[in-house]
Amino acid sequence: MITVEDIRKNPVVDSFIRMGNQFLGAMGFTDHSYRHVNLVSGIARDILEKLGYSAREAELAAIAGYLHDIGNVVSRNDHGISGAVIVYPIFMEMGMDPDEVAVLLSAIANHEEQYGQPVNAVAAALILADKSDVHRARVRNQDFATFDIHDRVNYAAEKSSIRVDPDSRTITMDLTIDIKICPVMEYFEIFLTRMILCRRAANFLRCNFELIINGSKLL
């Protein structure tokens, strides 16, 4: 069975992730490099493991997490859908089971808040993992005076984590934000739709979703 390590070693995958991040940088977007995809991969796996899903489902979540932004090599617009199209022949060439391919394609295509839906457990875990990566390490712009709202929100985030409590069936996103850089309201201004999608994803996993910012429960 194909593992995330097999995927990491694929030269086409490596090139597309690396070049896609470079293209996003040219457009002024935040970092989508190996740091981001490896972090999302690990968190997605961890979510399903802690909720008692099978080891294989957790591995598929790790694969989806690593590949979810590969479509940026084509365009930022609808990159989830283009990413699914890109990885399909790669999976088939590697000999992956078609049912697993179907799960991965749907997860990658459904991770963005503009049109995404938690259509399976892998997709739900990917959504939660991806949206939890809000951190100043992702900001490429070094000129604070020219920060847009996305730069400010990410730069203000000093800490971000996802906690899974399998007993209470609760998934908690816990953020620490420097409110001198970005008021909490600005976070909601650009991330409210993401949080709604996270709540849907948690509900698909039969969990409640909580958002805590600076120690205060907001959702």
N, C-alpha and C positions, 0 to 999 in steps of 0.2 A: 504493500500500500504506500502511496505517495505521502511523504511527510513534508513539513515546512522546511526542513533542512534540504531536502531535494529541490524544493522551489528556490531557495536562496542560491543554490549552485547553478541554476539555469542562467546562461549568459544573456539570453534575450530579456528575461525578467530583470536581471541586474541592470542592463543598459537602459531599459525603459523607465525603471524607477529613478535611476540617477539622472537621466536626461529630462524626465518629466519635472523633477524638482528644480532643475536648472531653468527650464522654460518658465515655471511659476515664479521663480526669483526675478526673471526679466520683466515680469508683469507686476511685481511688487507684492506678491502673496507671501504669506508666512511659510516657514520651513516645512517641507514634506519629505524629508530625506530619510536615511536609514534609521535615524533616531525615532522618528515618528512611526514608521511602519513596524519597526521591531517592538516598540512600546505597545502599540495597538494590538499587535499579534499576541504578545504575552498577556495583556489584560483580558482579551477576548477568551483566550484559553482558560485563564484563571476563573473567570465568571462561570463558565460551564462546569469546570471541575468542582468548584465549591457548591454548585447547585445539584450535584450528583448526576450530571449527564455522563454518557460513556466516554471513555478515553478517545475513541475515534471521533466523536462529535467535537470534543475539545480540540483535537488536532485539526479538524476542518476549520474550526473557528480561528485557530492560529494561522492557517493558510490564508483564509479570507482577510484576516487582519494585515498580513504582510502584503497582500496584493491589492487591497481595496482602492488605492490611489493610483494604480498603474495607468489608468485612462488619462491622467494629466499630460501624458506624452502626446496625446492628440489635442486636447483642449480642456480648459477648466470647466466649460459648460457641458453638462451631462456626462461628466467624467466617470460616473459609476456605470452608466450604460456602455460607454465606449470601452471601459476597462473589462467588462464582462465579455464583450466581443473579442477583445485582444487575447484574453487568457483561454478562451475555449479551445483553439487549436493547440495551444501549449499543453493543456491538460490531456487532450486526446492523444497527442504525440507521445506523451509520457506514459500512456496506458492506464489512466485513471478510470475507475468505475463510472459509467455514465450517470448513475443516480447521485453519486457524490459530486460529479461535475455540475449537475442541475442545482444542487444545494448551494454550491459555491458561486455559480453564476448569479443566482437570485440574490444571494447575500451581498455580493459586490455591487450589483446593479441597484440595490435598495438601501444604501447606507447614507444617502444625502437627504437632508430635511425637505428639499423642494419637492421631492416625489417619492421618497423612500417609505417602505413599510416593513415591519418585522414579520416576514412571511415564514420564517422558520427559526429554530433556536440559534443557529449559526448567525443568521442575519441580525437577530436581536442582540446577541453578544457583541457583534461587530459595531452596531450602532452605539451602544453604551461605551465601548472601549474608545471608539474614535472621538466621540463628543467629550470625553473626559480629558483629552489632551489639550488643556488650555494652560500655557506657561510662557514666561518671558523668554525662555530659551528658543522659542519658535520665531521670535521677531528678528528679521534680518536688517531692517532699517535702523541705522545707528544714529540718525538725526532726530532727536526727540521732538524738535520743533515742527517736523513734517509728519509726525505720526497721524494716521487716520484712526477711526474708532476701533478698527480691528487690531491695529498695533497697540493702542492704549489698553484695550481689554486684555490682550495676551501678555503685554509687558507688566501690567498690574498684578497678574496672577503669580503669586509667589509659591503656591503649593496647590496641587490638584491630585485627588485620589478617588478611587472607587472602592467602596467597602461592600462586601456581600455577606449577609447574615442568613445562612440557610435555615436556621430554626424559625426566625420570624418572617422569612421570605421577604427580606427588605434589601434593596440595592440603594446605597447612599453615595451621592457625589458630594465630596467635601472640598471646598475651595477656600483658599486664603488670598484675599485681594487687598492691595494697597489702595485704599479709597482716596488717597491724595492724588493718585495718578488716574484712577478711573472710578467714578461712583458706581455703586451696585446697579443703579438704574440703567447705566450704559451697558452693563453686562446683559441685562434683560432686553435691551433695545435690539441687540443683534443676535442674541442666543435664545430668545423665548421659544421660537419654533423648534430649535434643537432640543430644548428641555421637554417640550410636548412629545417629540418623537422618542426621547429617552423614556418617558413615562409609558408610552405605548409598548416599547421594547421590553421594559421591565414587566408590564402586565402580561405580555405574551409568555414570559418565563414564569408566570404565576407569582410575581413579586410586586411589592409596592415600591415606588420610586420616591426618594427623598433628595432634596437639594439643601445643603448647608453651606452658607457663605459667612466667613468670619465668625463661626460658632453659632450663628442664628439659622434656625430651620425656616426656609422660605417656601418649600414645596413638600 
